[in-house]
Amino acid sequence: MLTGSLVLTTSDNGFDMRTIHVANLTKQFGDTIAVRDVNFSINKGEVVGFVGPNGAGKTTTIAMLLGFMKPHKGSVKLLDKYVITPETAHLAHKHIGYVAGDITLFDGMTGQQYLQFMGHRFGVDATVRKRLDDKLSPQLDKRLKHLSRGNKQKISLIAALQHDPDLIIMDEPTSGLDPLMQETFLSIIREEAHRGATVFMSSHILSEVARACSRIIFMKNGRIMTDKPLKEIESNAGKLIRLSGADDQIKALLASLPGDAKIISQSKTHLELRYDDVHAALRWLNTKSFDDISIEDRQLDYLFIDLYKDEETTPA
């Protein structure tokens, strides 16, 4: 897990530089409100994960951050100076590295030609480019239309980072990458955070978010539902208690289950619970009969799954 990534710097006016500032952002498509009064700020040097179920409004939010889409209400300010609209966004883009969730490249170009084209638009730092080439080993001589999804993703990542941007915005950045390249991607993000870049990444790979990000923004139904440091989310994840025993023992445990215990799974011989207060759980279990027990911290994935389940039962 990336630690110490909440690196803050101070702008000339003495305040923490807000690399991203979103106020009351709203977007509607016909009768559907895709994004509803969204507010958040991200300071320089933060690595923030943007998660939520499909249709939550994440990609629409990112499109408005970059000026690709005009909000019906609200505003976006990037890098503490650029007020983003479809007409002015290009002024900020040279300071931003963007990886799209749906890659659209110029298929007739080779990887090298595409990177040169992007370099002409936004610049190239030769040292950064060499480091990325060494880490990602892209196929530069083949035409993009002949590359696999994973190799296209490598080219897209290099194009987004080769000009050493101050702000990096990524939508599903490891899509198509094999596990080894996903590890390489995480090492690159650590390096970007270390040099002070701000990273805002949307991903469905929850373990990736947990390892890369120091703060999580969870979105559903077009609203921000959770915006907390990762450590705070983890500390509130509770304990996972697994019990095994005979059928009558499991029945007795279920009959006396405390109200604040949540059943994760059960069978005739096994019971898996979530319990926030391990000391209270031990006091309860001290009076019960069972064959075996294990208690461990709940992984972040479990907490995300709870949030996703809540989404399924929440009216639109």
Helices and strands as residue ranges (DSSP letters): E 18-29, E 32-43, E 47-51, H 58-65, E 73-78, E 82-83, H 90-93, E 96-99, H 111-122, H 126-136, G 144-146, H 149-161, E 167-171, H 179-194, E 198-202, H 206-212, E 215-220, E 223-229, H 230-235, E 239-244, H 247-255, E 262-266, E 270-275, H 278-285, E 292-297, H 300-313
